[in-house]
Amino acid sequence: MSGSDAEDSGYGAGEDIAWSALSSLLAGLILWLGIGWVLDSVFHTGRVFTSIGVFVGFGLGFYIVYVRYGRGPKTPPNDRSRN
C-alpha cells in the first residue's frame, strides 16, 4: 500500500485531532473519577472525592487539550535590536 492510513481511509488530519482531543478529555475524566472513587472507598466519605475527581479530571483534560491543540502557531518575539 502506498500512502498513510489516513489517506487510504478518507479521514483527514482534523478528525485525527478531534479523536485525540476527545480521548484526552475522557482519559482525564476516567482517571480522576477512579482516583476519587478509591479515596471515597478508603476514607468512607460517600461520594465527596468522586465528585471532586470528576471536576478535576474534566478540568485537567480540558487544559491538556488546550495546551496541545488550542494555542495558535508559535510566533517569534519581535526583534527590537534592529530598530
PLY file of the C-alpha trace (Angstrom):
ply
format ascii 1.0
element vertex 83
property float x
property float y
property float z
element edge 82
property int vertex1
property int vertex2
end_header
0.00 0.00 0.00
1.16 3.47 -0.71
0.38 6.48 1.43
-0.68 6.69 5.02
-3.69 5.09 6.67
-5.38 8.50 6.90
-5.20 8.92 3.14
-6.44 5.38 2.47
-9.41 5.59 4.83
-10.53 9.05 3.76
-10.04 10.58 7.20
-8.29 13.90 7.42
-5.91 15.33 9.95
-8.77 17.26 11.53
-10.54 14.07 12.53
-7.33 12.71 13.99
-7.01 15.80 16.16
-10.66 15.59 17.19
-10.34 11.95 18.26
-7.13 12.72 20.13
-8.75 15.64 21.94
-11.79 13.54 22.86
-9.54 10.75 24.11
-7.59 13.18 26.28
-10.79 14.56 27.81
-12.19 11.11 28.54
-8.89 9.75 29.86
-8.53 12.61 32.33
-12.13 12.25 33.43
-11.95 8.48 33.91
-8.56 8.59 35.66
-9.56 11.20 38.23
-13.02 9.70 38.66
-11.28 6.43 39.58
-8.90 8.16 41.96
-11.84 9.88 43.66
-13.74 6.60 43.93
-10.74 4.87 45.55
-10.32 7.74 48.03
-14.03 7.57 48.88
-13.70 3.83 49.48
-10.66 4.27 51.73
-11.99 7.18 53.78
-15.72 6.18 53.72
-16.80 9.66 52.66
-19.73 8.85 50.40
-19.19 10.49 47.02
-17.23 13.58 48.02
-13.92 12.66 46.37
-15.69 11.10 43.39
-17.41 14.41 42.69
-14.17 16.31 43.10
-12.45 13.80 40.81
-14.98 14.43 38.06
-14.37 18.17 38.09
-10.59 17.86 38.43
-10.44 15.25 35.66
-12.51 17.30 33.25
-10.59 20.46 34.08
-7.19 18.86 33.58
-8.36 17.06 30.44
-9.60 20.35 29.01
-6.31 22.02 29.95
-4.30 19.30 28.19
-6.40 19.68 25.05
-5.93 23.45 25.16
-2.16 23.17 25.58
-1.83 20.65 22.74
-4.31 22.00 20.20
-5.88 25.26 21.37
-2.95 27.57 21.03
-2.18 29.14 17.71
1.12 28.73 15.94
4.12 29.97 17.83
5.34 33.32 16.61
8.84 34.58 17.27
9.14 37.61 19.55
9.71 40.99 17.94
13.37 41.70 17.34
13.82 45.22 18.70
17.59 45.30 18.23
17.22 46.09 14.51
15.36 49.40 15.03
0 1
1 2
2 3
3 4
4 5
5 6
6 7
7 8
8 9
9 10
10 11
11 12
12 13
13 14
14 15
15 16
16 17
17 18
18 19
19 20
20 21
21 22
22 23
23 24
24 25
25 26
26 27
27 28
28 29
29 30
30 31
31 32
32 33
33 34
34 35
35 36
36 37
37 38
38 39
39 40
40 41
41 42
42 43
43 44
44 45
45 46
46 47
47 48
48 49
49 50
50 51
51 52
52 53
53 54
54 55
55 56
56 57
57 58
58 59
59 60
60 61
61 62
62 63
63 64
64 65
65 66
66 67
67 68
68 69
69 70
70 71
71 72
72 73
73 74
74 75
75 76
76 77
77 78
78 79
79 80
80 81
81 82
